Amino acid sequence: MTYKTVLFDLDGTVTDPGIGITNSIMYALHKFGIAVEDRTSLYPFIGPPLKESYHKYYGFDEVKQEQGVVWYREYYRDKGIFENILYDGMDRLLKQIKDSGRQVVLATSKPEEFADRILKHFGIAQYFDFVAGAAMDDTRTKKTEVIEYALTSCGITDVSTAVMVGDREYDILGAKAFGMDSIGVLYGYGDRQELEAAGATYIAEKVADIFDLL
């Protein structure tokens, strides 16, 4: 299969946001009186919608979830957002994909406002034809909703010509919901077991492996 459109997850796939996201969560949890000693315990927050993770890992009700998002963004908006690293070779990969004539789309559960700022910060915004993300009112946060928005906005009706690239099961399951192929990457925050269990069509160990799979 030769794909014409490549959808990329952002966190854990295009950039490594580990420090910024965990610092932002620790900042929010501290306001709830919760201390976190080991930031790696917060890595499962990277990828899925924030409210879901607050509920899953800390049992927050809807009111606390909403407050947790507000406090998270207090830190993230101007500081945590830039405690972020572009994965080695990602800029070359994106240029290679664009130069091959393919359409490149970002599909992230992160709010579009933040996603746009990150792409511009790393000088890679020009490689993306469209940015699909969550709205700031926390609608369209599920990966299936984001992918549907991306497909509709880009006029993609034949999903066999598109592939989703991501590091977590949410990316793989989101693609499967639309009958779309997927590439699970191992350099992010998911592991092979998670990605294979979710049904990833392909597995890429390194950034450089992705283009070969297209």
ABEGO torsion letter per residue (X at the ends): XBBABBBBBABGAABBAAAAAAAAAAAAAAAAGBBBABAAAAAAABGBBAAAAAAAAAGBBAAAAAAAAAAAAAAAAAAAAABBBBBBGAAAAAAAAAAAGBBBBBBBABBAAAAAAAAAAAGAAAABABBBBBBAAGBGABAAAAAAAAAAAAGBABAAABBBBBABAAAAAAAAAAGBBBBBBAABABBAAAAAAAGBABBBABAAAAAAAX
